[in-house]
Amino acid sequence: MNRGVIMSLALLIDFGSTYTKVVTADLDAEKITATARARTTVDTNIMDGLMQAMEYIYQQLGTDKPDFKYKLACSSAAGGLRIVAVGLVKDLTVEAAKQAALGAGARVLGVYAHELTVKEINEIESAKPEILLLAGGTDGGNKEVILHNARMVAESMLDAVIIIAGNKVVAEDVHRILAEAGKEALITENVLPELEKLNVLPARRLIRQVFLDKIIEAKGLKKAEAFIERILMPTPAAVLNAAQLLSQGCDDEAGLGDLLVVDIGGATTDVHSLADGLPTRSGVSCRGLPQPFAKRTVEGDLGMRVSAAALLETVPPALFEQYAGVHIERIKEYIDKVQQNYSILPRSEEEKQVETAMAALCAGLAVERHVGTLEVVWTPFGASYVQHGKDLTETPYVIGTGGVIVEHQEPSKILKAALFNEEEPTKLKPRAPKFLVDKSYILASMGLLAEVEPEKSLRIMKKYITPTN
């Protein structure tokens, strides 16, 4: 750092499950001035890993006493924010509750429909969620199921904050049942007040508030609050926040429009779409739950390290061989190796081929599960088409992030797997998008900065999220 120049700096921290990542941004020049990462040390003292990363930051800045205007953080450490969603009908209130939880940056441990059984209560207790999102019934609709489920939860050993987001007619009764049993319960608006009206934002806001008020302390993150200004949100919520800003823009700065973000991690592959996803061809009608403009899905069996064995089980051996150009036994050997040591990197050309294949399969399968589908319905007048979920075929941008994409020499080899396949025309994946890469790994950081300086955050993203080779 030139000591004669005073910069207005933002310190932006992501306490990840494996690494603590730190970014500093010069707010006047609207540029990234330093980046660093160190192993997350939440099991001992979260500050140890942070201070290791800060040493690298100070070296890059040329001073150990920078004056930061903002010091903000997000976190997915200690397993992230864990939620179980309960509702009435799987494709309606349960799905609405799940969308609320995912949009808040949570890891959804399980979803349950209809009346909870003793076996299901035992499963929920064993999962140890930090929040139970209790939905069910449109406003003025079914009352019995959410009341039954409230009584089952009241009698359980579950130690979680319960967010009531169902039929408003009985919300107070549900709260009373839970409170009388000593459970901590909070009421928010119904996630599905009418059959075709999704209302997830109030639940998302309350989930985030519970994360800030309760869960940060439980995960040992309070120790960091003496150093930083505040922890704002779970990391996935920060990424979605950044993606939404990049898509929609703000008052004086235009966004890019519709986009899809593919975030490949060691344990999961997250996909964020910012698009209405309405049919792009004539004669197609939509069915099912309305889709939120900002939608996140998480695939727990698609990952590069923690979930590598699950990926191997998910993908047919012949398909894996086709992607890698390597015999399945050699693929298994490499995956066994990374399962034993998550920090290992590919060295030989063959290992690089397997790593690229793993990433491409994660991207392709995760996007396939995220996008909508077309169903052919035969009527007396011939074939008609019904769309379930989002049509993302005309999405103009696909953004890649996550270590394997950021570090890859040719990230387009990975992202191409997310494209529309003419042999599977019912899966509404992007046809011909421009590929962009979060090369400086700043999406989560920019989601934090968006809370205080949205225009600067947007302009920085436009500079650093660039076309791939």
C-alpha positions in Angstrom: 0.0 0.0 0.0 1.2 3.5 -0.8 1.3 5.1 2.7 0.7 8.5 1.2 -2.7 7.5 -0.2 -5.6 7.1 2.1 -8.0 4.4 0.9 -11.6 3.8 2.0 -11.4 0.0 2.6 -14.0 -2.7 3.3 -12.9 -5.9 5.0 -15.2 -8.8 3.9 -14.9 -12.2 5.5 -16.4 -15.6 4.7 -16.0 -18.1 7.6 -16.4 -21.3 5.4 -16.7 -24.9 6.6 -13.2 -25.6 5.5 -11.5 -22.2 4.7 -11.9 -18.7 6.1 -11.7 -16.4 3.0 -10.9 -12.7 3.3 -11.3 -10.0 0.7 -10.5 -6.3 1.0 -11.9 -3.8 -1.4 -11.0 -0.2 -2.1 -14.3 1.6 -2.2 -13.0 4.7 -3.9 -11.2 3.0 -6.7 -13.9 0.2 -6.7 -11.3 -2.6 -6.9 -10.1 -5.6 -5.0 -6.9 -4.8 -3.1 -6.1 -8.1 -1.3 -7.4 -11.7 -1.0 -6.4 -14.5 1.4 -7.6 -17.7 2.9 -6.7 -20.0 5.8 -8.2 -23.1 7.4 -11.3 -22.3 9.5 -10.7 -23.0 13.2 -14.2 -23.0 14.6 -13.5 -26.1 16.6 -10.8 -24.3 18.7 -11.0 -20.5 18.2 -12.5 -19.0 15.1 -10.0 -16.1 15.4 -7.0 -18.3 14.9 -7.8 -19.0 11.2 -9.0 -15.5 10.7 -5.7 -14.0 12.0 -3.7 -16.3 9.8 -5.6 -15.0 6.8 -5.2 -11.4 8.0 -1.4 -11.8 8.0 -1.6 -12.4 4.3 -3.9 -9.4 3.9 -1.6 -7.1 5.8 1.3 -8.2 3.6 -0.6 -7.4 0.5 -1.8 -4.0 1.8 1.7 -3.1 3.1 0.5 -2.3 6.6 -0.8 -4.1 9.7 -3.0 -1.1 10.7 -5.4 -0.4 7.8 -8.4 1.7 8.5 -11.4 -0.2 7.5 -14.7 1.6 6.8 -16.6 -1.7 7.0 -15.8 -5.1 8.6 -18.5 -7.5 7.6 -18.7 -11.3 7.6 -20.8 -14.3 6.6 -20.5 -17.9 7.7 -21.1 -21.5 6.8 -18.8 -22.8 9.5 -19.7 -25.7 11.8 -22.1 -27.2 9.3 -23.8 -24.0 8.2 -27.4 -23.2 9.1 -29.4 -26.4 9.5 -33.1 -26.5 9.0 -35.9 -29.1 8.8 -39.0 -28.0 6.8 -42.5 -29.4 7.6 -45.7 -28.7 5.7 -49.0 -30.1 4.4 -48.6 -31.2 0.7 -45.2 -32.1 -0.6 -45.4 -30.1 -3.8 -47.1 -27.1 -2.2 -46.6 -25.9 1.4 -43.6 -28.2 2.0 -41.9 -27.0 -1.2 -42.7 -23.4 -0.2 -41.1 -23.9 3.2 -38.1 -25.5 1.6 -37.7 -22.5 -0.8 -37.9 -20.1 2.1 -35.1 -22.1 4.0 -32.8 -22.4 1.0 -33.2 -18.8 0.0 -32.2 -17.8 3.6 -28.9 -19.7 3.1 -29.8 -22.8 5.0 -28.8 -26.4 4.6 -32.1 -28.3 4.5 -31.7 -31.6 6.5 -35.1 -33.0 5.6 -38.6 -32.2 4.5 -41.8 -33.8 5.8 -45.4 -33.7 4.5 -48.8 -34.3 6.1 -49.1 -35.5 9.8 -45.8 -36.2 11.4 -45.3 -39.8 12.8 -43.3 -40.8 15.8 -40.7 -42.3 13.5 -40.4 -38.9 11.7 -40.1 -37.0 15.0 -37.3 -39.4 16.0 -35.6 -38.7 12.7 -35.9 -34.9 13.2 -34.5 -35.2 16.7 -31.5 -37.2 15.4 -30.8 -34.6 12.7 -30.5 -31.9 15.3 -31.6 -28.9 13.2 -31.2 -25.4 14.6 -34.5 -24.3 13.1 -37.7 -26.2 12.4 -39.8 -24.4 9.8 -43.4 -25.4 10.5 -45.8 -24.6 7.6 -49.0 -26.1 6.5 -52.4 -25.0 5.1 -53.2 -21.9 3.1 -54.7 -19.0 5.1 -58.2 -20.2 6.1 -57.5 -23.7 4.7 -56.5 -26.9 6.5 -56.0 -26.4 10.2 -55.7 -30.0 11.5 -52.3 -31.0 10.1 -50.3 -28.0 11.5 -52.0 -28.4 14.9 -51.2 -32.1 15.0 -47.6 -31.4 14.0 -47.3 -28.7 16.7 -48.5 -31.2 19.3 -46.0 -33.8 18.1 -43.1 -31.3 18.2 -44.3 -30.1 21.6 -44.0 -33.6 23.0 -40.6 -34.2 21.4 -37.1 -33.7 22.7 -36.3 -31.3 19.9 -34.1 -28.4 20.9 -34.5 -25.9 18.0 -36.1 -22.6 17.3 -39.5 -23.2 15.7 -40.7 -20.8 13.0 -44.4 -21.0 12.4 -45.1 -20.0 8.8 -48.5 -21.7 8.0 -52.2 -21.1 8.1 -52.6 -17.7 9.9 -56.0 -18.7 11.3 -54.3 -21.2 13.8 -50.8 -19.6 14.0 -51.5 -18.3 17.6 -52.9 -21.7 18.7 -49.8 -23.4 17.3 -47.6 -20.9 19.1 -49.4 -21.5 22.4 -49.1 -25.3 22.1 -45.3 -25.0 21.6 -44.8 -22.3 24.2 -46.6 -24.2 26.9 -44.2 -27.1 26.2 -41.2 -24.8 26.7 -40.3 -24.6 23.1 -39.0 -21.3 21.5 -41.5 -20.5 18.8 -41.8 -17.4 16.5 -44.6 -16.6 14.1 -44.2 -15.1 10.6 -46.4 -14.9 7.5 -47.7 -18.0 5.7 -45.2 -19.1 3.1 -48.2 -20.1 0.9 -51.2 -17.9 1.8 -53.0 -18.9 -1.4 -52.5 -21.9 -3.6 -50.8 -19.9 -6.4 -49.2 -17.3 -4.2 -45.7 -17.9 -2.9 -44.7 -15.7 0.1 -41.2 -16.7 1.2 -39.5 -13.4 2.0 -40.9 -12.9 5.5 -39.8 -16.4 6.6 -36.4 -15.8 5.0 -36.0 -12.6 7.0 -36.9 -14.3 10.2 -34.6 -17.2 9.6 -31.8 -14.8 9.0 -32.6 -12.9 12.2 -32.6 -16.1 14.2 -29.3 -17.0 12.7 -27.9 -13.6 13.8 -29.4 -13.7 17.3 -29.0 -17.3 18.3 -26.9 -19.5 16.1 -23.8 -17.3 15.7 -23.1 -17.7 19.4 -23.8 -21.4 19.4 -21.2 -21.9 16.6 -18.4 -20.1 18.4 -18.6 -17.1 16.1 -19.2 -14.6 18.8 -15.4 -14.4 19.4 -15.1 -12.8 16.0 -17.5 -10.0 16.7 -15.0 -8.0 18.7 -12.9 -7.8 15.6 -15.5 -7.3 12.9 -18.5 -5.0 12.7 -21.0 -7.9 12.5 -21.8 -11.2 10.9 -24.6 -10.5 8.5 -25.9 -13.8 7.1 -25.1 -17.4 6.1 -22.6 -17.6 3.2 -25.1 -19.0 0.7 -27.5 -16.1 1.4 -24.6 -13.7 0.7 -23.9 -15.4 -2.7 -27.6 -15.2 -3.6 -27.6 -11.6 -2.5 -24.7 -10.8 -4.8 -26.3 -12.7 -7.7 -29.6 -10.9 -7.3 -27.8 -7.5 -7.3 -25.7 -8.5 -10.4 -28.9 -9.5 -12.1 -31.3 -6.7 -11.3 -28.9 -3.8 -10.6 -29.7 -0.9 -8.4 -30.9 2.7 -8.7 -28.1 4.1 -10.8 -26.4 1.0 -12.1 -27.9 -1.5 -14.5 -27.6 -5.2 -13.8 -26.9 -8.0 -16.4 -30.4 -9.4 -16.5 -31.3 -13.1 -16.0 -28.4 -15.3 -14.9 -27.6 -18.7 -13.4 -24.8 -19.2 -10.8 -23.2 -22.6 -10.5 -21.2 -22.9 -7.2 -19.3 -26.2 -6.9 -17.9 -27.0 -3.4 -16.4 -29.9 -1.6 -19.6 -31.0 0.0 -22.4 -29.6 -2.2 -23.1 -27.9 -5.5 -25.4 -24.9 -5.2 -27.3 -23.4 -8.1 -28.8 -19.9 -8.0 -31.1 -18.7 -10.7 -32.2 -15.1 -11.1 -35.0 -15.3 -13.6 -38.8 -15.5 -13.8 -38.4 -18.7 -15.8 -41.7 -18.3 -17.7 -42.3 -20.5 -20.8 -40.2 -19.3 -23.8 -42.3 -21.2 -26.4 -46.0 -20.7 -27.2 -48.6 -23.2 -26.2 -46.9 -24.1 -22.9 -48.8 -23.8 -19.6 -47.3 -23.8 -16.1 -48.3 -26.1 -13.3 -47.1 -26.5 -9.7 -45.8 -24.1 -7.1 -45.0 -20.6 -8.5 -41.3 -20.1 -8.8 -39.4 -17.3 -7.0 -37.3 -15.0 -9.1 -34.3 -15.6 -6.9 -34.1 -19.4 -6.4 -31.4 -21.6 -4.8 -31.1 -25.3 -4.8 -28.5 -27.4 -3.0 -27.3 -30.9 -4.0 -25.7 -32.7 -1.1 -24.6 -35.7 -3.2 -22.6 -33.6 -5.7 -19.3 -32.4 -4.4 -15.6 -32.5 -5.0 -14.4 -33.8 -1.7 -16.7 -34.5 1.2 -19.4 -35.8 -1.2 -17.0 -37.3 -3.8 -18.1 -40.9 -2.9 -21.7 -39.9 -3.1 -21.0 -38.4 -6.6 -19.4 -41.7 -7.6 -22.6 -43.6 -6.5 -24.9 -41.1 -8.2 -23.3 -41.2 -11.7 -23.4 -44.4 -13.8 -19.8 -45.7 -14.4 -20.1 -45.5 -18.1 -21.1 -41.8 -18.0 -18.2 -41.1 -15.6 -15.8 -42.8 -18.0 -17.2 -40.9 -20.9 -16.6 -37.6 -19.1 -13.1 -38.4 -17.8 -11.7 -40.6 -20.6 -10.3 -42.8 -17.8 -11.3 -46.3 -16.7 -13.7 -46.4 -13.8 -11.2 -48.2 -11.5 -8.8 -45.4 -11.9 -11.6 -42.9 -11.2 -12.4 -44.8 -8.0 -8.8 -44.8 -6.9 -8.6 -41.0 -7.2 -11.9 -40.5 -5.4 -10.7 -42.8 -2.6 -7.6 -40.6 -2.4 -9.5 -37.3 -2.1 -11.9 -38.8 0.5 -8.9 -39.6 2.7 -7.4 -36.1 2.3 -9.7 -33.3 1.3 -6.9 -30.8 0.7 -5.2 -33.0 -2.0 -5.0 -31.5 -5.5 -4.7 -33.4 -8.8 -1.1 -33.8 -10.0 -0.9 -36.1 -13.0 -2.7 -35.4 -16.3 -5.0 -38.4 -15.6 -6.0 -37.0 -12.2 -6.7 -33.6 -13.7 -9.0 -35.3 -16.2 -10.9 -37.1 -13.4 -11.1 -33.8 -11.4 -12.5 -32.0 -14.4 -15.0 -34.8 -15.0 -16.1 -34.7 -11.4 -16.7 -30.9 -11.6 -18.6 -31.2 -15.0 -20.8 -33.9 -13.6 -21.6 -31.8 -10.5 -22.4 -28.8 -12.7 -24.5 -30.7 -15.2 -26.5 -32.7 -12.7 -27.1 -29.8 -10.3 -28.4 -27.6 -13.1 -30.5 -30.4 -14.4 -32.2 -30.7 -11.0 -32.6 -27.0 -10.7 -34.2 -26.2 -14.0 -37.8 -26.9 -15.0 -39.1 -29.7 -17.2 -41.6 -30.0 -20.0 -44.3 -32.7 -19.8 -46.2 -33.8 -22.9 -49.9 -34.1 -22.1 -52.2 -35.8 -24.7 -55.7 -34.3 -25.1 -58.5 -35.0 -27.6 -57.0 -32.1 -29.7 -53.5 -33.5 -29.7 -50.3 -33.0 -27.7 -50.0 -30.0 -25.3 -47.0 -29.1 -23.1 -47.0 -28.4 -19.4 -44.0 -26.8 -17.7 -43.0 -27.6 -14.1 -40.4 -25.2 -12.6 -38.4 -22.6 -14.5 -37.6 -22.5 -18.2 -34.0 -21.2 -18.3 -33.3 -22.1 -21.9 -32.8 -18.4 -22.9 -30.8 -17.4 -19.9 -28.0 -15.2 -21.2 -25.3 -15.7 -18.5 -24.0 -18.7 -16.6 -21.5 -17.7 -13.8 -19.1 -20.3 -12.4 -17.7 -20.1 -8.9 -16.1 -22.4 -6.3 -12.5 -23.5 -6.0 -12.5 -26.1 -8.9 -13.9 -23.6 -11.4 -11.8 -20.6 -10.1 -8.6 -22.5 -10.3 -9.3 -24.4 -13.6 -7.3 -23.4 -16.7 -10.4 -24.0 -18.9 -13.5 -23.5 -16.8 -15.7 -23.7 -19.9 -15.0 -27.4 -20.0 -16.8 -27.7 -16.7 -19.6 -25.2 -17.4 -20.5 -26.7 -20.8 -22.1 -29.7 -18.9 -24.8 -27.3 -17.7 -26.0 -26.6 -21.2 -29.2 -27.7 -22.9 -28.9 -31.2 -24.5 -30.9 -31.8 -27.7 -31.2 -35.4 -26.7 -33.0 -34.4 -23.5 -35.3 -31.6 -24.8 -37.7 -31.7 -21.8 -34.9 -30.5 -19.4 -35.0 -26.7 -19.7 -31.2 -25.9 -19.3 -29.6 -22.8 -20.8 -29.1 -23.1 -24.6 -26.4 -20.6 -25.5 -25.3 -18.5 -22.5 -22.1 -16.5 -22.1 -19.9 -18.1 -19.5 -18.5 -15.8 -16.8 -16.2 -16.8 -14.0 -15.9 -15.4 -10.4 -12.1 -15.6 -10.9 -11.3 -13.7 -7.7 -13.8 -15.7 -5.6 -15.7 -12.5 -4.5 -19.4 -13.3 -4.8 -20.0 -13.9 -1.1 -17.9 -10.8 -0.2 -19.9 -8.7 -2.7 -23.1 -10.0 -1.2 -21.9 -8.6 2.1 -20.9 -5.3 0.5 -24.2 -5.1 -1.2 -25.8 -4.5 2.2 -24.0 -1.2 2.7 -22.7 -0.1 -0.7 -24.8 -1.8 -3.4 -23.7 0.4 -6.4 -20.0 -0.1 -5.5 -20.5 -3.8 -5.0 -22.2 -4.1 -8.4 -19.5 -2.2 -10.3 -16.8 -4.3 -8.6 -18.5 -7.5 -9.7 -18.8 -6.2 -13.2 -15.0 -5.7 -13.2 -14.0 -9.0 -11.7 -16.6 -11.5 -12.9 -15.3 -11.9 -16.4 -15.8 -14.1 -19.5 -14.1 -17.4 -19.4 -11.6 -18.7 -22.0 
